[in-house]
Amino acid sequence: MPVHVEVTGADGRRESSVDAPSFWIGGAPGCEIRVEVPGCRSRILEVRVENEGRLSVRAEPGLPFPVRSATGNVGNRFEPLIDGDVLNVGPLLLKMRPFGGGEDAAQELDLATVRGPGAPIGSWYETFMDVADHLEAMRDPEKMVAAAMDAVLGATAADRVHVRVQAPDRERDEPRLYFRGRDGAGAPFGVSSSIVERVLASGRAVHVPIAAADPVASRFVSVRREGISSGIALPLTALGRQVGCLYADCIREGAVLTAEDLQRVAFIGRLLAQSLGNRALVASLVRRDSSPARAAHPSLQTESPACADMVERVKLYAPTDYTVLIRGETGSGKEVMARCIHDLSRRSSGPFVPVNCAAIPEQLMESMLFGHEKGAFTGAVDRRRGHFEEADSGTLFLDEIGDMALDLQAKILRALQDRVVTPVGSSRQVKVDVRILAATHQDLEAMVQERTFREDLYYRLRELEILLPPLRERREDILMLTQRFLAEAAEDLGLPEVPELASDTLDQLQRRAWRGNVRELRHTVKGAALRAAGGVIRAEHLDPGPGLVRPTLSQVPVGEDVSTGSGTWKERLELQERAALEETLREAGGNLTKAARMFGVPRTTYREKLVKAGLLGADED
């Protein structure tokens, strides 16, 4: 059966037709429908003609942009295309229908009884604008739902609307059920429970244009009992998770809900879900003072005004399932903050799986993240689950995401979009329920400009962002952190009590530059506790003991504020870094991996710094 294809872009609209059981749309040679999309000269979309002229589509994997329909993103598996649906393909709009079907069949209906498609364009446009304005101003969820139901009745041919909603900030409460008929009555009525259950189970929209002609829906008891002639149901998603279902149907003989109606219901449903989600975020912020047990996390204890915004963002973002990008200098506590977000989330009972993207070789990273099958490569003697599967129902923390190779970034992007992973050496797809947290100390914006980091992955990771201030900007917390690290040292060393801190020692700690941030402070304090042997921590304990040789080439003692001393700032910083390199190498006993961890950089970076400073030969290791 021939298929009619309309392509609309910046240069206008063109129409063509294809008479084949399946065909490709894209910019690659061999595509039956050639389209020009900037930056993409590959195949984009495969179309297949099913029984009775129904169309199914799938997207080519690895596209630099998503392919969207009214019901969500189009994946790389064939999915039915709803008649009249318009696909967003990058900057293009695609509309397809088989000749003799689709719109031709819809035109045979008596549009006098169908309000939606036959109404003037101004009618539904004004309805949409009105509901958008109302939802933005409302704070009562019941009024939000009522406004959305009225909008569905005003913009489509639906006779009845039903909403099932679980408030995002009230997970343990029973879901609320709302009903509205075209006569304005709110009394409960019988809906097609089979359709609603399919939506809740699959998370995808269900559209039954003509119930009597549908081989599945026509057998539903509820459809026959209620006299339902057409129906639509779609999931409501807020704060990254499904919170309910929006259902609409017709009970007048011959009335039909078309693909246009589905698109309008989907648009109203998205407005409603976003409004409910925004209300939940605001409510969680308002409740923060009345929920001390939830807000009191050790990682959020601070006395510094510089941390106020960070703390509020963590409290606000933690209950959601949004992806969070945590940014801060090396050693500022990005993994600690990620664990805090996990502990305060609804996934706290699930696993927290941290992955250091800079520490795993590029050749092994794909296998570590996605898993592999037995025999997938040399050494793969058994099947292994990847970190995505290990983090199922919990949180996956991708540390130093900026160090990930470009090839792997594309595969990570797909996993973030679809929450589906494919183990190395396997064709099976594994669906995972996992929240993603990522962290970096690098300038991702500059890396995007330099094309060393994918722009689409950058925006996918940066749904929400938290910036951790460096320790030099939160000096009010040095005493609190020092006392915490002294308590840890006392436990590690088996001391009978926590060592005390001399006043001059605290003064020196307050003056230091702390280029290594909280990590450097921790190592300094624990080292001082060891040297003090359980006694009072004095200033001399902050430096290496008398049996160790001080750096001779450094004019600035390790850790001292670089604003003092002679020479230019650059020279003083170089001397400070050389002294820190010597000390970490000495404390690690020459072990580069351990020394690099103490210094706070990857091993390769640490070795390069040693060679540059003349502390290690180019051929030494």
Secondary structure, DSSP 8 states (H G I E B T S, - for coil): --EEEEEEETTEEEEEEE-SSEEEEESSTT-SEE--BTTB-SEEEEEEE-GGG-EEEEE-TT-SS-EEETTEE--SS-EE--TT-EEEETTEEEEEEETTSTHHHHTTS-GGG-HHHHS-HHHHHHHHHHHHHHHHH---HHHHHHHHHHHHHHHSS-SEEEEEE--TT-TTS--EEEEEETTS--------HHHHHHHHHH-S-EEES-GGG-TTGGG-HHHHHHT--EEEEEEEEETTEEEEEEEEEE-STT----HHHHHHHHHHHHHHHHHHHHHHHHHHHHGGGG-HHHH--GGG----GGGHHHHHHHHHHTTS---EEEE--TTS-HHHHHHHHHHTSTTTTS-EEEEETTTS-HHHHHHHHHEE-TTSSTT--S-EE-HHHHTTTSEEEEETGGGS-HHHHHHHHHHHHH-EE--BT----EE---EEEEEESS-HHHHHHTTSS-HHHHHHHTTEEEE---GGG-GGGHHHHHHHHHHHHHHHHT-SS---B-HHHHHHHHHS--TTHHHHHHHHHHHHHHHHTTS-B-GGGGS--TTS---SS-SS-TT--TTSSSS-HHHHHHHHHHHHHHHHHHHTTT-HHHHHHHHTS-HHHHHHHHHHTTSS-TT--
